[in-house]
Amino acid sequence: MTNKCIVRLSEGLGNQLFMYANAYSLSKKIKYELLVDDKSGFIKTKNFRSYYLNNFNISANIVNRTYKFDNISKNIKRKILKKIDFFRTKKKFILEKTNSDKICKFDYINTSSLDNLVYIEGHYESEKYFLDYKQDLLNEFKLNNSPDLSDNYYFDLIKKNQNNIVSICVRTNRFSERPGNQNVSTSKIKSDNLVRDTLDYINRAIDIIKYKIKNPVFLIWSNDFTNLKSFFPDKNFIFVENQKNKIITDFYLLKQCKNSIVGPTSFHWWGAWLSKHKDKICIYPKNINPSNNIDFWPNSWIAV
């Protein structure tokens, strides 16, 4: 019988890529077959989040429903099994370690005593978990079908200005986008503060880019452009407003950009990380971390 590990995916596209990348790397190291649970992690957010990796060239198959915890009763069983696993010699669950404040960092995963069927849970938002397999992941995270770019103005712009295009991402409504949080004043204040801090960082990063790149052209992505245009009045700032298949089209275009002022979002993190351009410039905000993982930002990127 082939040993198997099942990765539980959840949250948005950027999070799913981190979860899969870690599980892919781990499965290679321990020589287990990797399978994907595309349902269980979305039972509470099915109207807000969904599985996106079916758009990518991933090699792992979807696990049989028998092994999913994709309803309320099965999820209760999962929680009980995780409690029991604490006392098991052969572990059935690999869980990301966090402290009481849910803060974590890169930590070597103990694989010394595993069951022949293992569930992997956690975000694992650091390249240190999978950097050894970057070349594999560049292939795993190719899109199955490239979005229709036959009349996409932004794609043509990137091709014509490969060396001086700079991607920028501004994520709005970070803490108030979930159903139930939209009318909570504290969530809105936290979201507005993040946007303010992000814009301050971007302005400082722009000065660095202008010193390093001649005649830069800035492409700006966002999940909501409301009120953003007043912050970028210059003609060299172009807002990428894709309407058709927005998430996948935006992601594909981000990967084509050579240089990035990376916003505090895992979506843009992956767009910059997967860019294949040599000598690319990736800048990140040293005082903003959108992740609970203190090792979120790659060491090779420029802190501002």
N, C-alpha and C positions, 0 to 999 in steps of 0.2 A: 504494500500500500504506500502510495506517494505521500510524503509529509506535506501539509498544506498550511498556509497562513491566509487569513481573511482580513482585509482592511476595511474598517467601517468609515465610510465617507460621509461628510456633512458640510454645512455652511456653504459659502459661495465658491466661485471658481478658483480663486487664489488659494483658499484653504484646502480645497480638494486636491490641488496640485501638490501642495506640501505633504499632505497625508499620503498620497500615492507615491511620491518620490521617496519618502522615508521607507515605506513598506516595500517598494521595489528594491531599494538598496539592501534592506535587511534580508529579504527573501533570497537575494543572490548570495549574500554572505553565509547564510545558514543552509542554503540549498533546499529551500522549501518552494513548492508551487504557490504562486501568488494568485489570489482570487479577490474579487471586489464585491462588497456589499453596497449596492446602489440604492437601497431603500430604507434600511433601519434608521439611519441617521437623519432622515428627513420626515419622520412621522409627525413630529411636532411643528415642523416649518414647511409642510408640503405646499402651502399656498404662498410662501415667501421665498423659499429656496428649493432648488431641484438639482438633480444629478447632471453634470455637464461633460464628464469625461468620455461620454459616448461620441463626442465630436472629435476625439483625438485618437492617435494611432497607438493606443496602449496595447500591450501584449497580454495583459491579464484578462481572464474571462470573468464574467459575472457568476457569482456563486449560486448554487441551487437554493431555492427558497427555503428548503429544509434547514439550512444553516443561518437563515436571517432571523433577526428579532424585530420583525416589521409590523407588529401590532402591540397593543397595550399589554396583553397577557404575556406575550413572548418577551417584552421588554422587562417586565417584572421578573421573569425567569432569568434574564441576563444579569440583572442586578444581584440576584441571589447567587448565581454562579460566580460572579466576581468576588463576592464575600467568601464563598467556599474556597476559591482559588488561593486565597491568602494562606490557607493551611495545606495546600497541595504541594507535593514534592515536584511533580511535573506540572508546570504552569500552562494553563490554557489561555491566559490573557497577558499581553504585553501592553502596559499602560504607561503613558508619559508621566514622569514624576513632576509634581508641582508642590509648592509650599502652601501654607494656610491661606495666603493671599492669591493663590492660583498663579504665582509667578514661577517661571521655569527657566532653564538654560540647557545648552547642549550637555547631554550626559550619555555615556556609553551604555547601550542597552544590554542587559544581562541575558544571554542566550544559552547559559550553561546547562539548564535543565528545563526543557520544553516538552510539552505533549506533542503528539504527531499532528494535532489540529490546533492551531493557535489563532486567536483573535487579536488584532492590533488596533488600539484606540488612542487617540491623541492628535494634536496639531503638528508637532515636530517642526516648528517654523524656524529652521536654521539650515543653511546649506551644509553645515558640518555633518549632518546625518547622511547626505547623499552626494557630496562633492566628488567622491571617487568614481561615481557612475554618471558624471555629467554628459559624456558623449552618448551613452545609452539614452539618457533622458531627453536629449535634444531630438532624438528620433521618436521616442515614446510620445513626446508632446508636440509632434507635428499634427496639424489638423487633417482629418480624414478627407475632407473636401474643403478647399479654400473658398472663402466667401466670394460672391459675385462682385468683382472689382472692375468690371468692364467700363463703367462710367463713374468710378470713384475718384473724385477730385483729389482727395488726400493721398491715395495710393500713388497717383501720378506725381504729386508734389514730392513725396518721399523718394521716388525713383530718380527724379531730376536733381534732387538736392541731397544725395546720400550722405555726404561728409559733413554738412552743416545743419542738418535737421536735428532738433532737440525735442524730445517728448517731455511733456509736463502733465501730471495728474493731480487734480484737486477733488478729493472725496468729500462730499457734503452729506449732511444728515447721518453721520456715522453712528451716533447713539440714539437717534430718534426715528430711524427708518423702519424698525420692526413694528409690526402691528401691536398695539398696546402701549408703545412708547411715543407715538406720534404727537400726542397732546400732553405729554409730561414735560413740564417746564424745565426741570433739571436736565433732562436728556437733550432738550433743544439748546440749552445754554452750553452744555459740554460739546455739542456738535458745532455750535457757532465759534466756540473758543478754539477748537481744532482747526477750523477753516482759517481763522485769524492767524494762528501760529504757522499753519502751512503756507499761507501767502507771504508771511514775513520771511520764512526760510527760502521760498522760491525767489523772492526779490534779491536776497543775498547770493543765491546760487547763480542767478542770471548774470550778476557782475563777474563771477568766476568764468562762466561760459564765454562771455564776451571777450575776456582776456585770452582764452584758449582757442576759440574758434572765430574765424573771420566771417562776418556777415551771417550769423546764425539765424535760422528760421525756427520759430517756436510753435509747436503744435500742442494744443491744450485739450486734454480729455477730462470729462467729469461725468458723474452720474446725474448731475443737475446743474445746468448753467445759469440758473436764476441769480441775478445780481453779480455774476462773476465778470461780465464783460467790462464793467466800469473799472476793474482793477488792471485790465490789460488793453489799454486804448491804442497802443502802437500797432502799426500795420504789420509788423513782423510777428505778431501773435495771432495765430489762426485757430479758431475753435473747431474741433473735430466733432461734428454733429451728425453721426450716422443714425439713421432711423431704421434701416432694414437689418434685422439680425444683429442688433447693436452689440451685445456682449462679445460674440464670437468675432465680428468684424473689427471692433475696437481692439480686441486682443491680438488679432492677426497683424493689424497695422502697427501696434506697439512693438511687436517683435521685429519689424522691419527697420525701426529707427536705430541709428548708430549710437546716438548720445541721449542721455536721460537725466532729467532732474526728477529723481524718483520720489513720488509722493508717499505719504505714510499709509500705504495700502498694499496688501499682498497681491492684488491684481496687477499693479504697476511693477511691483518687485519682480514678478515672473516675466513680464514683458521685457524688462531690462536684462534679467539674468539669461533669458533664452535668446537674446539677440546674438547673432553669430558674427557680427562685425569685429574685425581686429582693431585694436587700439581704441575701443569705445570708451567714452567717458560716462561714468555713472556716479551721480552725486546723491547723497542721502542726508536727511536732517538728524544731526547728532543728538538733538534734544527732544526728538519726537519718535516714539516707538509704538506703532499700532498693535503690536503683538505682546503677549504676556511672556514671550521668550526674550531674554536679555541678549541672546546671540542672533537676533533676527537679521541685522544688517551684515552683509559680507565684509570681511576685513579689507578686501581689495578695492572697495569703493571709497570715494572721497567724502569725508564727513564735513558738513557745513553747519 
